[in-house]
Amino acid sequence: MPHIKVEEKLHELAAATEQTFVVAAVPDDKKGGRLVVSHKLALAALTSVLEKLAASDLPNLWKPRAEQFFKSIPFPGWAPANSICGECARGRKRWIKR
């Protein structure tokens, strides 16, 4: 799963000019891995992006589902954002549906 391609597409669909999404992979017992997306959008804006994502030219395998998105936390400057995103998702796995 090319995280950067998915992240670039999400930023394009949101017309974001600053870092708004962080895409990371977390282990998945059934599929081996799955994407999770940390974001800092309001619900209405995220809903619009999800609708555009569904209609986008990205392969369906690369399109994260709505339950794979979660509101971001502030990222410290000393650690890679995608690493923190993955750790947060693993810690919140009971809130992220599989």
C-alpha positions, -999 to +999 in steps of 0.1 A: +000+000+000+017+032-011+008+055+018+022+086+002-001+082-029-032+079-006-021+108+015-015+130-016-049+121-030-066+129+003-049+163+004-059+169-032-095+160-026-096+183+005-078+211-013-055+212+017-025+235+016-011+222+049-006+188+065-041+176+071-038+138+068-013+112+079-016+077+065-001+047+082-004+009+082-013-012+111-014-050+114-046-068+105-051-105+113-073-111+082-055-090+056-020-087+070-022-049+072-047-021+067-045+017+064-055+041+091-058+079+085-053+106+111-069+139+101-077+173+114-109+181+095-144+190+107-170+162+102-186+180+073-153+185+055-143+149+061-177+136+048-171+156+016-136+141+012-149+106+017-175+111-010-149+124-034-125+096-024-152+070-033-155+085-068-117+090-073-094+071-096-075+055-067-078+017-068-104+004-044-078-016-025-060+017-016-092+036-005-095+037+033-131+033+046-147+059+069-141+038+100-103+039+093-102+077+098-098+092+132-093+127+145-056+136+149-037+143+180-008+169+180+024+152+167+056+160+184+084+172+161+108+145+171+090+115+157+077+105+123+040+113+121+031+081+104+048+061+132+027+080+158-004+076+137+001+038+136+008+036+173-023+056+181-044+034+159-030+002+175-038+016+209-073+026+198-081-007+180-113-012+199-126+021+183-114+013+148-137-013+132-121-040+112 
